[in-house]
């Protein structure tokens, strides 16, 4: 079994995407490959086929490797609930909430568990591609590190250091990161990749030569800026996401909540050729949107109060009164209701919702984590009847149970959860006039037929003919993106050198 680890000079330098690319390349070359990230802090999570929760980044990396997601690929998931508090998910199940100091003290207890999980995953694969978190030069956290150099030591893995040149200061970031490593850690860094380059490579060459001389570490490649669509791990990446695109026929606005979660739900919409997706906090922009989406949240009551404090709640009401269509996913669905009863997220007790759906939610400590399949209900109002009888698939990650009141119909009948047949389970709600839909199903827009029909109905409302171009199947689209990424990495990175580095470490370990 061979290993390689991608670490970065900072967050959001492209580690997750490059790991996915290596997973694709090694898989194409015939090796059973799996991603691994010991600890992931993100509000983007997904569900494995057996109902375990893990980071979305490792799920899409598994997709790149051509395998099903396995919770062993991400044994620890931290989901921030506030600036200082996170929910701790261990091997796919919620353990507790912890503040940063308490979690830092807890890390040594996790080290042996991580080792066992990594060894178990390694036994089933030829190559493991590890991903670090943030930067290995966070010297204040090094003594209990379990995700960067600490994890490299557990796995006895060589490290490739990635830096993002687009944010500036790339050589200082590389040199400073390596300089701050402990002396016994520095030899693990076997290569450098500079990412997101735009410009004339010849002008960069003197810098590449100098950084190699200063650090003694070879530059394995310079990746150009790629216009590919992949799932982002950090909501920081939403700043300006899709903003540079030319306006399309349809304008979809996603409200960028402070604790927005699972924002990758909307990548399938953004992949459609006639759609522009915008993540905004501007109430005025809602009024011109063809569809407004209220996404999931890791702190629903906080974000509901934030909507009121910023007057976005008023903007949503005005948009609804003007005949706009609104979809709420998970926490967004809960916020659209009449009341939210709490005892889990905060001590606030009951809070009034936006009142756009006649439903009420009570938070519970038992978390629902399921892969769910269902069928859209018949007789839905407001044009939703066109979807009647359609099979639909998604996943649920929530701690609330929502009850429908008079005048609302369930969105779909669930036929299975985590592969177990369901007979009396309903999901979601549709308002009396059909203008508001709420559902717990993440991945709703990955359902190609549903999404295309929804978009064509929005076009019809604008007096525009249905889309007559090639239908974008999001699953196929992602596979094409993985192949393009792998091809670009083969073109710009010395992949054979990476194989050589892995072999040298593998042989030394035997």
Buried (B, 14 or more C-beta within 10 A) or exposed (E): BBBBBBBBBBBBBBBBBBBBBBBBBBBBEEBBBBBBBBBBBBBBBBBBEBBBBBBBBBBBBBBBBBBEBBBBBBBBBBBBBBEEBBBBBBBBBBEEBBEBEEBBEBBEEBBEBBBEBBEEBBEEBBBBBBBBBBBBBBEEBBEBBBBBBBBBBBBEBBBBBBBBBBBEEBBEBBBEBBEBBEEEBBEBBBBBBBBBBEEEEEEBEEBBEEBEEEBEBBBBBBBBEBEEBBBBBBBEBBEEBBEEEEEBBBBBBBBBBBBBBBBBBBBBBBBBEBBBBBBBEBBEBBBEBBBBBBBBBBBBBBBBBBBEEBEBBEBBEBBBEEEBBBBBBBBBBBBBBBBBBBEBBBEBEEBEBBEBBBBBBBBBEEBBBBBBBBBBBEEBBBBBBEBEEBEBBBBBBBBBBBEBEEEBBBBBBBBBBBEEEBEEBBBBBBBBEBBBBBBBBBBBBBBBEBBBBBBBBBBEBEEEEEBEEEEBBBEEBBBEBBEBBBBBBBEBBBBEBBBEBBEEBBEEEE
